[in-house]
């Protein structure tokens, strides 16, 4: 959601159209993102709100993009073979 907000102001309807996310998820996410100061309302009239991403939101988005570029290497030692002994 934050990615589609970079460099523009958006309404929840814009985000739905640009991201393909369900409207109820977008509306719920805006409430959370606003509470976390990641987006801010720049215009409000009744239920109509226009949002923009904050500097904190841009920093978070950049950090998440950097994490996605990171490579994690996991080494698993080979298991020792066991023999079953029957008596």
C-alpha positions as CSV (number, residue, x, y, z in Angstrom):
1,X,0.0,0.0,0.0
2,X,2.8,2.4,0.9
3,X,4.4,1.8,-2.5
4,X,1.5,3.1,-4.4
5,X,1.4,6.3,-2.3
6,X,5.0,7.4,-3.1
7,X,5.0,10.8,-4.8
8,X,1.3,11.3,-4.8
9,X,-1.8,12.0,-2.7
10,X,-4.4,9.3,-2.7
11,X,-7.9,8.4,-1.6
12,X,-8.7,4.9,-0.4
13,X,-10.4,4.3,-3.7
14,X,-7.2,5.2,-5.5
15,X,-5.3,2.6,-3.5
16,X,-7.9,0.0,-4.2
17,X,-7.6,0.7,-8.0
18,X,-3.8,0.8,-8.0
19,X,-3.1,-2.1,-5.7
20,X,-6.1,-4.5,-6.3
21,X,-6.6,-4.9,-2.6
22,X,-10.1,-5.2,-1.2
23,X,-11.7,-1.9,-0.1
24,X,-12.3,-3.0,3.5
25,X,-8.6,-4.0,3.8
26,X,-7.5,-0.6,2.5
27,X,-9.8,1.3,4.8
28,X,-8.6,-0.7,7.8
29,X,-5.0,-0.3,6.8
30,X,-5.3,3.4,6.6
31,X,-6.6,3.6,10.2
32,X,-3.5,1.6,11.4
33,X,-1.0,3.5,9.2
34,X,-2.4,6.8,10.3
35,X,-2.2,5.8,14.0
36,X,1.5,4.8,13.4
37,X,2.2,8.2,11.7
38,X,3.1,6.5,8.5
39,X,0.4,8.3,6.5
40,X,-1.4,11.6,7.2
41,X,-4.7,13.0,6.2
42,X,-4.2,16.2,4.1
43,X,-7.8,16.9,3.2
44,X,-11.0,15.7,4.9
45,X,-14.6,16.4,4.1
46,X,-17.1,14.1,5.8
47,X,-16.0,10.5,5.0
48,X,-13.9,11.6,2.1
49,X,-10.2,11.7,3.0
50,X,-7.1,12.3,1.0
51,X,-3.8,10.8,2.3
52,X,-0.1,11.2,1.7
53,X,2.8,9.1,3.0
54,X,4.9,10.8,5.7
55,X,8.6,10.9,6.0
56,X,8.5,8.1,8.5
57,X,6.4,6.1,6.1
58,X,9.0,6.7,3.4
59,X,11.8,5.6,5.7
60,X,9.9,2.4,6.6
61,X,9.3,1.6,3.0
62,X,13.0,2.1,2.1
63,X,14.0,-0.1,5.0
64,X,11.6,-2.9,3.9
65,X,13.0,-2.7,0.4
66,X,16.5,-3.1,1.7
67,X,15.5,-6.1,3.7
68,X,14.0,-7.7,0.6
69,X,17.4,-7.2,-1.2
70,X,19.3,-9.0,1.6
71,X,20.3,-12.6,1.1
72,X,20.1,-15.0,3.9
73,X,22.2,-18.2,3.8
74,X,21.2,-21.1,5.9
75,X,23.6,-24.1,6.3
76,X,22.2,-27.3,7.6
77,X,24.7,-30.0,8.6
78,X,24.1,-33.4,7.1
79,X,22.4,-35.9,9.3
80,X,24.4,-38.9,10.4
81,X,23.2,-42.2,9.1
82,X,21.9,-44.5,11.7
83,X,21.6,-48.3,11.6
84,X,18.7,-50.1,13.1
85,X,19.7,-53.0,15.3
86,X,17.2,-55.8,16.0
87,X,17.7,-58.5,18.6
